[in-house]
Amino acid sequence: MISVAIDGPAGAGKSTIARAAAKELGFLYADTGALYRAVACYMMSRVDPADPSAVVPLLDEVSVELKFAEGEQRVFLNGEDVSDRIRTPEVSVHASEVSQIPQVRQFLFSLQQDLAKTNSVVMDGRDIGTVVLPHAEVKIFLTADPEVRARRRFRELTEKGLEVTFEEILADVVKRDDADMHRAVSPLRQAEDAVRVDTTDCSLEESIARVIRVIREKQG
């Protein structure tokens, strides 16, 4: 079994690049950010997702599963496929809020580790190489300038037909960066043994190729 941990800030392309790398290498892909998005999706229609005293009691009502069909990950919340619903800017903001709650992180921790115990996996998130899979054979810190990340995210959302502005997306990226780096539990940081991959000046294809090259080099 080989574990690949890919961390980095919002909009760095972690999910797209990790998914493509996993497919090329024949590994399982696990988008851990989707787990937090699912929790946020459940909470935001019921309570303030930023309020731990309101969120924690409701965790017993939440069941989140990652299912894989023909290499494609689908996210299920209490048995319902919410893979598309969790990709809105509003859910992104609330996912960042719930991820700062220690009990939420613990709630999802074992699920993430179990995936790596039973599969060769490419797992991406904010604290995979530092907390979830500290002994991963390969660690990558994927990043890019905030403006570039916002532009990529803006293009992705508008292609899905969502009405958003670049300014809104950039503000969201900056806000999430600050929240992720300064949260009390498992803040976003580069693991000491991680390879830093900056994709600011790279196309998607170039970014995927660089990540795959790092993984293969680490495999020896």
N, C-alpha and C positions, 0 to 999 in steps of 0.2 A: 504494500500500500504506500502511496506517495501523496503527501498533502502539500498543496500550494496555497499560500495565504497571500491575498492581494488586498492591500489597504490603500486608502486615499480619500481625499475630500470629495464633497458632493460635485457631481457633474464631470468627474475625471474620466468617465467612460469605463469604469470598473466592470459593470455588469456586461456590457456589450463585448468588451475585450476578453473578460474571463470566460464568457460563454463560448466565444469563438476559439479560444485557446483550448478549453476543455474538449470541444468537439474534435479539434485537430489531433489532440493527444489521446483521445479515447477515454478521458476522465469524466467523472460526474461533476456537473456544475451546480454550485449552491450559492444563491443570491441571498445572503443573510439580511441585507437591507429590506428585502421584501417581507421578512418576518416582522420587523418593527413597523413597517407600513401597514401590515395586516392588523396588528394590535391597535395602531393609531386609528385605522378605519373603523374598528369596532367602538373605540372609545369616543370618537369625535361626535357621534350622533347621540351620545348618552351623557357624557360629562366633559369637563375641561381636561383635555389630554395633558396639560401642564401641571395638573394638581395631583400629586402622588396620593393624597388622602382619598381622592375620588377614584383614581385609576386602580390602585392596588386591590381593593375589595372585589373589583370586577374581573380580575385575572382568572378566577375560578370558572368564569363563564366562557372563557376563550379557549378554542382549540385551533391551532395553526398547523397546517401540514404542507410540506413541499412534495409534490408528486411529479414524476418524470415520465413523459410519453415521447418516444422517438427522439430523445435527447433534449426535449423542450421542457423547461420547468414551469409548472403551474402552481399557483398559491391558493390554498383552500382555507377559508375562515369558517369554522363551524359547519364544515361540509359544503360550503358554497365557493365556487371558483371566483375569486376576486382579483385575478391577475391583472386585468385591465383597469379596474376601479381604483387600485392603489397607486396608480402612476400620475395622479394629478398634483399640481403645485400645492394645493391645500393639504393633501395627505403628506406630502414631503415635509412641510413645516411641522405638522403634528407628530410625524415619525421622529423628527429630531427631538421633540419635547419628551415623548415617552421613553426615548432611548437614554435620557438622563436620569431615569428612575431606576435605582439599583434593583428593585424587585422585578422589574420588567426584564432587565438584562439577565438576571438569574433564571427567570422563567423560561427564557429562550436558550440559555447557555447549553444545557444538556442536549437539546435537540440538535444544535450545531455540532457539538462534539461527536454525537452518535453517527452523524453522516460521515465524518472523517474516519471513524473507527472501522467502518464496514465498506468503504469505497476509496479508490484513488480519486481525490477530489481537488477541484479548483474552487476555493471559497473566497468571496470578496465581502468587504465590509469596512468598518472603521477601526476595529480592534482585534482582527483575526490573528495577525502575527504577534501581537503583544499580549493578548489575554486568552482568546478562544483556542488557538492552536500555537502556543508558544514554542513547540518543538517541531513545527512544520519543516519539512526538508527544504522547501523553497519559500522565500518571503520576498514580496515585491511591494514597493510603495509607489503607487501610480498617481501622478499629479499633472497639473497644467495651470497656466495663469487663469485667474478668476474670470476675466472677460472672455477668454476662449471657452472655458467650461460653460459659461452662461449662453454663449452663442450656440454651442452644440445642443444644449438643453432646449433653447428656444426653437431651434429648427426641428428637433424631435417632437415637441409638443404641437407646434403649428401644423406639422405634417399629419398629426392625428386629428386635426380639426379643432383644437382648443384655442380659444381666444385669449391670448396672453401677450404682454409686451416684453421687449428685451429688458427694459428697465426693471420690471417686476421680477424677472428671472434672475437678473444680476443681483438685485437686492436680496433675493432668497438665497442665492449661493453664498453671498458674503455673510448673511445672518447665520446660515447653517455652519459655515466654516468656524465662526466665532463660538457658536454653541458647542460644536463637536470638540474643538480644541481646549475649551475651558470648562467642560463639565467635570464634576467631581469624581465620577466613576468612569474608568476606562476611557480617558480622553484620547482623541485622535493624535497619534504621533508615529513617527517612523521607527520601527524596531531597529535595534542596533545592527542586526545582521541582515537587514533587508536591502535589496538592490533598488535604488531610486530610478524610476523611469519617468522622465518628463516628456509629455506628448504635445506640448504647446505648438511645436512646429511640425508635427507629424500628421499624416492622414490616418484615417482609421486603419487602413491596411498596413501601413508602416508601424502603427502602434501595436497591432496584433502580432506582427512579425517579430518586433523587439521583445515582447513578453514571452513568446514561444521560444525565442532564442535563449533568453535568460533561464527559462525552465529546463531546457535541454542541456545547457551548459552546467547547471547545478546538478542535473542527474548524472553527469559525468559521461 
